[in-house]
Amino acid sequence: MQTPSDFYRIQFTADPVQLVFFRAGLGAWLEGLQWPTADRIDALLAISEACTNSVQHAYRIGDAVDTEGEIDVTGRVVAGPDSRRIVVTVRDSGVWRGSGDSDGVAGYGLTAIRACMERVKIQHDERGTVVTMTSRAVPLAARRGETAPGATATERATSSDAPHEDPPASQVQQYR
């Protein structure tokens, strides 16, 4: 198994089906970083919502989505002496268009993003939209065979009981 990277990047077309594959890759990255479960779920929800907003609003043409548009997601881990955070940027180069079924009423997407992340910055101009999200601080990752500080009993048991062999290369999934 590859050592998890402190950097994540994916570009995908603004096709709603691509969101499913994107979420799987993002989840695998966070799991590889030993991101605590509750914080991992919050990050997945917030980042997925930002990407969904790009698909639904930046590239919408009438009732259809322009699947030629691209969404670029970049994430990195920022570690301090006692904790770490992820900083994730979601970019699109589309033009903001409201969804046809919203009747002018804003949804709860941005509210959810802000509730799940510590900081959220949104920049919007003629080149598109950039959403930068910073997670809440989580404990530093444990070294192989150790348990992260502040880990739950389940995480400690999983860490100490799990075999520490690398799986065969045929079982390792690669994410773009």
URWOZI-V827068 format. One record per pair of residues at least 12 apart in sequence whose C-alpha atoms are under 10 Angstrom apart, sorted by sequence separation. I is the first residue (numbers start at 0). J is the second residue. D is the distance in whole Angstrom. If there is no record, write none. Layout:
i:I j:J d:D
i:I j:J d:D
This chain:
i:9 j:21 d:8
i:54 j:66 d:8
i:57 j:69 d:10
i:58 j:70 d:10
i:74 j:86 d:6
i:75 j:87 d:7
i:109 j:121 d:10
i:119 j:131 d:6
i:120 j:132 d:7
i:137 j:149 d:9
i:138 j:150 d:8
i:146 j:158 d:6
i:26 j:39 d:8
i:29 j:42 d:9
i:57 j:70 d:10
i:73 j:86 d:8
i:74 j:87 d:4
i:75 j:88 d:9
i:118 j:131 d:8
i:119 j:132 d:5
i:120 j:133 d:9
i:144 j:157 d:10
i:145 j:158 d:7
i:146 j:159 d:7
i:25 j:39 d:10
i:26 j:40 d:9
i:29 j:43 d:9
i:54 j:68 d:8
i:73 j:87 d:6
i:74 j:88 d:6
i:118 j:132 d:6
i:119 j:133 d:6
i:144 j:158 d:6
i:145 j:159 d:7
i:9 j:24 d:9
i:53 j:68 d:9
i:54 j:69 d:9
i:72 j:87 d:7
i:73 j:88 d:5
i:74 j:89 d:9
i:117 j:132 d:8
i:118 j:133 d:5
i:119 j:134 d:9
i:143 j:158 d:8
i:144 j:159 d:6
i:8 j:24 d:10
i:9 j:25 d:9
i:26 j:42 d:9
i:53 j:69 d:9
i:54 j:70 d:8
i:72 j:88 d:6
i:73 j:89 d:7
i:116 j:132 d:6
i:117 j:133 d:6
i:118 j:134 d:7
i:143 j:159 d:10
i:144 j:160 d:9
i:7 j:24 d:9
i:8 j:25 d:9
i:25 j:42 d:9
i:26 j:43 d:7
i:53 j:70 d:7
i:71 j:88 d:8
i:72 j:89 d:5
i:73 j:90 d:9
i:115 j:132 d:9
i:116 j:133 d:6
i:117 j:134 d:5
i:118 j:135 d:8
i:141 j:158 d:9
i:144 j:161 d:8
i:7 j:25 d:8
i:25 j:43 d:7
i:71 j:89 d:6
i:72 j:90 d:6
i:115 j:133 d:10
i:116 j:134 d:5
i:117 j:135 d:5
i:144 j:162 d:9
i:51 j:70 d:10
i:70 j:89 d:7
i:71 j:90 d:5
i:72 j:91 d:9
i:113 j:132 d:8
i:115 j:134 d:8
i:116 j:135 d:6
i:117 j:136 d:8
i:144 j:163 d:7
i:23 j:43 d:9
i:50 j:70 d:7
i:70 j:90 d:6
i:71 j:91 d:7
i:112 j:132 d:8
i:113 j:133 d:10
i:115 j:135 d:8
i:116 j:136 d:10
i:143 j:163 d:8
i:7 j:28 d:7
i:22 j:43 d:7
i:25 j:46 d:9
i:50 j:71 d:9
i:69 j:90 d:8
i:70 j:91 d:5
i:71 j:92 d:9
i:113 j:134 d:10
i:6 j:28 d:9
i:7 j:29 d:10
i:22 j:44 d:9
i:25 j:47 d:9
i:50 j:72 d:8
i:69 j:91 d:6
i:70 j:92 d:8
i:5 j:28 d:9
i:49 j:72 d:10
i:68 j:91 d:8
i:69 j:92 d:7
i:70 j:93 d:9
i:3 j:27 d:9
i:4 j:28 d:8
i:5 j:29 d:10
i:22 j:46 d:9
i:68 j:92 d:7
i:69 j:93 d:8
i:3 j:28 d:7
i:4 j:29 d:10
i:22 j:47 d:7
i:68 j:93 d:7
i:3 j:29 d:9
i:5 j:31 d:10
i:21 j:47 d:8
i:46 j:72 d:9
i:3 j:30 d:9
i:4 j:31 d:8
i:5 j:32 d:8
i:3 j:31 d:5
i:4 j:32 d:8
i:19 j:47 d:9
i:22 j:50 d:10
i:46 j:74 d:10
i:65 j:93 d:9
i:95 j:123 d:9
i:2 j:31 d:8
i:3 j:32 d:6
i:18 j:47 d:7
i:21 j:50 d:9
i:94 j:123 d:9
i:95 j:124 d:9
i:1 j:31 d:9
i:2 j:32 d:9
i:3 j:33 d:9
i:18 j:48 d:10
i:86 j:116 d:10
i:94 j:124 d:9
i:95 j:125 d:9
i:0 j:31 d:10
i:85 j:116 d:10
i:88 j:119 d:10
i:92 j:123 d:10
i:93 j:124 d:10
i:94 j:125 d:7
i:18 j:50 d:8
i:86 j:118 d:9
i:87 j:119 d:10
i:88 j:120 d:9
i:89 j:121 d:10
i:90 j:122 d:10
i:91 j:123 d:10
i:92 j:124 d:9
i:93 j:125 d:8
i:94 j:126 d:8
i:95 j:127 d:8
i:18 j:51 d:7
i:58 j:91 d:9
i:84 j:117 d:10
i:86 j:119 d:10
i:88 j:121 d:10
i:90 j:123 d:10
i:92 j:125 d:8
i:93 j:126 d:7
i:94 j:127 d:6
i:95 j:128 d:8
i:57 j:91 d:7
i:58 j:92 d:9
i:59 j:93 d:9
i:60 j:94 d:10
i:92 j:126 d:5
i:93 j:127 d:5
i:94 j:128 d:8
i:15 j:50 d:9
i:57 j:92 d:7
i:58 j:93 d:5
i:59 j:94 d:9
i:61 j:96 d:9
i:63 j:98 d:10
i:91 j:126 d:8
i:92 j:127 d:4
i:93 j:128 d:7
i:15 j:51 d:8
i:18 j:54 d:9
i:53 j:89 d:9
i:57 j:93 d:4
i:58 j:94 d:7
i:59 j:95 d:8
i:60 j:96 d:8
i:61 j:97 d:10
i:62 j:98 d:8
i:63 j:99 d:10
i:90 j:126 d:10
i:91 j:127 d:5
i:92 j:128 d:7
i:13 j:50 d:9
i:14 j:51 d:10
i:17 j:54 d:10
i:53 j:90 d:8
i:54 j:91 d:9
i:56 j:93 d:8
i:57 j:94 d:5
i:58 j:95 d:7
i:59 j:96 d:6
i:60 j:97 d:10
i:61 j:98 d:8
i:62 j:99 d:7
i:90 j:127 d:7
i:91 j:128 d:6
i:92 j:129 d:9
i:13 j:51 d:9
i:50 j:88 d:10
i:53 j:91 d:6
i:56 j:94 d:8
i:57 j:95 d:4
i:58 j:96 d:7
i:59 j:97 d:8
i:60 j:98 d:9
i:61 j:99 d:7
i:62 j:100 d:9
i:90 j:128 d:6
i:91 j:129 d:7
i:11 j:50 d:10
i:15 j:54 d:7
i:49 j:88 d:9
i:50 j:89 d:7
i:52 j:91 d:10
i:53 j:92 d:9
i:54 j:93 d:9
i:56 j:95 d:5
i:57 j:96 d:6
i:59 j:98 d:7
i:60 j:99 d:9
i:89 j:128 d:8
i:90 j:129 d:5
i:91 j:130 d:9
i:13 j:53 d:7
i:14 j:54 d:7
i:15 j:55 d:8
i:49 j:89 d:7
i:50 j:90 d:8
i:53 j:93 d:8
i:55 j:95 d:9
i:56 j:96 d:5
i:57 j:97 d:8
i:59 j:99 d:9
i:89 j:129 d:6
i:90 j:130 d:7
i:13 j:54 d:5
i:14 j:55 d:9
i:46 j:87 d:8
i:49 j:90 d:9
i:50 j:91 d:9
i:53 j:94 d:9
i:55 j:96 d:8
i:56 j:97 d:6
i:57 j:98 d:10
i:88 j:129 d:7
i:89 j:130 d:5
i:90 j:131 d:9
i:12 j:54 d:9
i:13 j:55 d:8
i:45 j:87 d:10
i:46 j:88 d:9
i:47 j:89 d:9
i:53 j:95 d:8
i:55 j:97 d:8
i:56 j:98 d:6
i:88 j:130 d:6
i:89 j:131 d:7
i:42 j:85 d:9
i:46 j:89 d:8
i:52 j:95 d:9
i:53 j:96 d:10
i:55 j:98 d:7
i:56 j:99 d:10
i:87 j:130 d:8
i:88 j:131 d:4
i:89 j:132 d:8
i:13 j:57 d:9
i:14 j:58 d:9
i:32 j:76 d:9
i:42 j:86 d:10
i:55 j:99 d:10
i:87 j:131 d:6
i:88 j:132 d:6
i:13 j:58 d:7
i:42 j:87 d:9
i:52 j:97 d:10
i:86 j:131 d:7
i:87 j:132 d:5
i:88 j:133 d:9
i:13 j:59 d:9
i:28 j:74 d:10
i:52 j:98 d:10
i:86 j:132 d:6
i:87 j:133 d:7
i:25 j:72 d:10
i:85 j:132 d:8
i:86 j:133 d:4
i:87 j:134 d:8
i:85 j:133 d:6
i:86 j:134 d:7
i:15 j:64 d:8
i:17 j:66 d:10
i:25 j:74 d:9
i:34 j:83 d:10
i:84 j:133 d:7
i:85 j:134 d:5
i:86 j:135 d:10
i:14 j:64 d:7
i:34 j:84 d:9
i:84 j:134 d:5
i:85 j:135 d:8
i:13 j:64 d:7
i:14 j:65 d:8
i:15 j:66 d:8
i:21 j:72 d:9
i:34 j:85 d:10
i:83 j:134 d:9
i:84 j:135 d:6
i:85 j:136 d:8
i:13 j:65 d:7
i:14 j:66 d:5
i:83 j:135 d:8
i:84 j:136 d:5
i:85 j:137 d:9
i:12 j:65 d:9
i:13 j:66 d:5
i:14 j:67 d:8
i:82 j:135 d:10
i:83 j:136 d:5
i:84 j:137 d:6
i:12 j:66 d:6
i:13 j:67 d:7
i:14 j:68 d:8
i:82 j:136 d:6
i:83 j:137 d:5
i:84 j:138 d:9
i:11 j:66 d:10
i:12 j:67 d:6
i:13 j:68 d:5
i:14 j:69 d:9
i:81 j:136 d:9
i:82 j:137 d:5
i:83 j:138 d:6
i:84 j:139 d:9
i:11 j:67 d:10
i:12 j:68 d:6
i:13 j:69 d:6
i:14 j:70 d:10
i:29 j:85 d:9
i:52 j:108 d:8
i:77 j:133 d:10
i:81 j:137 d:9
i:82 j:138 d:5
i:83 j:139 d:6
i:11 j:68 d:8
i:12 j:69 d:4
i:13 j:70 d:6
i:51 j:108 d:9
i:52 j:109 d:9
i:72 j:129 d:10
i:74 j:131 d:9
i:76 j:133 d:10
i:79 j:136 d:9
i:81 j:138 d:7
i:82 j:139 d:5
i:83 j:140 d:8
i:11 j:69 d:6
i:12 j:70 d:6
i:13 j:71 d:10
i:71 j:129 d:9
i:72 j:130 d:10
i:73 j:131 d:9
i:74 j:132 d:9
i:75 j:133 d:10
i:76 j:134 d:10
i:78 j:136 d:9
i:80 j:138 d:10
i:81 j:139 d:6
i:82 j:140 d:9
i:10 j:69 d:7
i:11 j:70 d:5
i:12 j:71 d:9
i:48 j:107 d:10
i:49 j:108 d:8
i:72 j:131 d:10
i:74 j:133 d:10
i:77 j:136 d:9
i:78 j:137 d:9
i:79 j:138 d:10
i:80 j:139 d:8
i:81 j:140 d:10
i:10 j:70 d:6
i:11 j:71 d:7
i:48 j:108 d:6
i:49 j:109 d:8
i:78 j:138 d:9
i:79 j:139 d:8
i:9 j:70 d:8
i:10 j:71 d:4
i:11 j:72 d:9
i:47 j:108 d:10
i:48 j:109 d:8
i:78 j:139 d:7
i:9 j:71 d:6
i:10 j:72 d:6
i:49 j:111 d:10
i:78 j:140 d:10
i:8 j:71 d:7
i:9 j:72 d:5
i:10 j:73 d:9
i:45 j:108 d:8
i:48 j:111 d:8
i:49 j:112 d:7
i:8 j:72 d:6
i:9 j:73 d:7
i:44 j:108 d:10
i:45 j:109 d:8
i:48 j:112 d:7
i:7 j:72 d:8
i:8 j:73 d:4
i:9 j:74 d:9
i:45 j:110 d:9
i:47 j:112 d:9
i:7 j:73 d:6
i:8 j:74 d:6
i:45 j:111 d:7
i:46 j:112 d:7
i:82 j:148 d:10
i:6 j:73 d:8
i:7 j:74 d:5
i:8 j:75 d:9
i:44 j:111 d:8
i:45 j:112 d:4
i:81 j:148 d:9
i:6 j:74 d:6
i:7 j:75 d:6
i:44 j:112 d:7
i:45 j:113 d:8
i:5 j:74 d:8
i:6 j:75 d:4
i:7 j:76 d:9
i:43 j:112 d:10
i:45 j:114 d:8
i:46 j:115 d:9
i:5 j:75 d:5
i:6 j:76 d:7
i:41 j:111 d:9
i:42 j:112 d:9
i:45 j:115 d:6
i:46 j:116 d:9
i:57 j:127 d:8
i:4 j:75 d:9
i:5 j:76 d:5
i:6 j:77 d:10
i:41 j:112 d:8
i:44 j:115 d:7
i:45 j:116 d:7
i:57 j:128 d:8
i:4 j:76 d:9
i:5 j:77 d:8
i:43 j:115 d:9
i:44 j:116 d:10
i:5 j:78 d:10
i:41 j:114 d:8
i:42 j:115 d:7
i:41 j:115 d:5
i:42 j:116 d:7
i:45 j:119 d:10
i:53 j:127 d:9
i:40 j:115 d:9
i:41 j:116 d:7
i:53 j:128 d:8
i:39 j:115 d:10
i:53 j:129 d:10
i:38 j:115 d:8
i:53 j:130 d:10
i:13 j:91 d:9
i:37 j:115 d:10
i:38 j:116 d:9
i:6 j:85 d:9
i:8 j:87 d:9
i:10 j:89 d:10
i:12 j:91 d:10
i:5 j:85 d:9
i:6 j:86 d:10
i:7 j:87 d:9
i:8 j:88 d:9
i:9 j:89 d:10
i:10 j:90 d:9
i:13 j:93 d:10
i:49 j:129 d:9
i:50 j:130 d:9
i:6 j:87 d:10
i:8 j:89 d:10
i:10 j:91 d:10
i:49 j:130 d:7
i:49 j:131 d:9
i:49 j:132 d:9
i:46 j:130 d:9
i:46 j:131 d:9
i:46 j:132 d:8
i:45 j:132 d:8
i:45 j:134 d:10
i:42 j:132 d:9
i:42 j:133 d:9
i:42 j:134 d:7
i:41 j:134 d:9
i:42 j:135 d:9
i:41 j:135 d:10
i:39 j:134 d:9
i:38 j:134 d:8
i:38 j:135 d:8
i:38 j:136 d:9
i:39 j:137 d:10
i:38 j:137 d:8
i:35 j:137 d:7
i:34 j:137 d:7
i:35 j:138 d:8
i:33 j:137 d:10
i:34 j:138 d:8
i:33 j:138 d:10
i:34 j:139 d:9
i:35 j:140 d:9
i:33 j:139 d:9
i:34 j:140 d:8
i:32 j:139 d:9
i:33 j:140 d:6
i:32 j:140 d:7
i:33 j:141 d:8
i:31 j:140 d:10
i:32 j:141 d:9
i:35 j:147 d:9
i:33 j:146 d:10
i:34 j:147 d:10
i:33 j:147 d:8
i:35 j:149 d:10
i:35 j:150 d:8
i:36 j:151 d:10
i:35 j:151 d:9
i:33 j:150 d:10
i:36 j:154 d:9
i:35 j:154 d:9
i:33 j:154 d:9
i:33 j:158 d:10
i:27 j:172 d:9
i:27 j:173 d:10
i:28 j:174 d:9
i:27 j:174 d:9
i:24 j:172 d:9
i:24 j:173 d:9
i:25 j:174 d:9
i:24 j:174 d:6
i:23 j:174 d:9
i:24 j:175 d:8
i:21 j:174 d:9
i:20 j:174 d:9
i:21 j:175 d:9
i:0 j:163 d:10
i:0 j:164 d:8
i:1 j:165 d:8
i:11 j:175 d:9
i:0 j:165 d:5
i:1 j:166 d:10
i:9 j:174 d:8
i:10 j:175 d:8
i:0 j:166 d:6
i:8 j:174 d:10
i:9 j:175 d:6
i:0 j:167 d:8
i:1 j:168 d:10
i:7 j:174 d:10
i:8 j:175 d:8
i:0 j:168 d:7
i:7 j:175 d:9
i:0 j:170 d:9
i:1 j:171 d:8
i:0 j:171 d:6
i:1 j:172 d:10
i:0 j:172 d:9
i:1 j:173 d:10
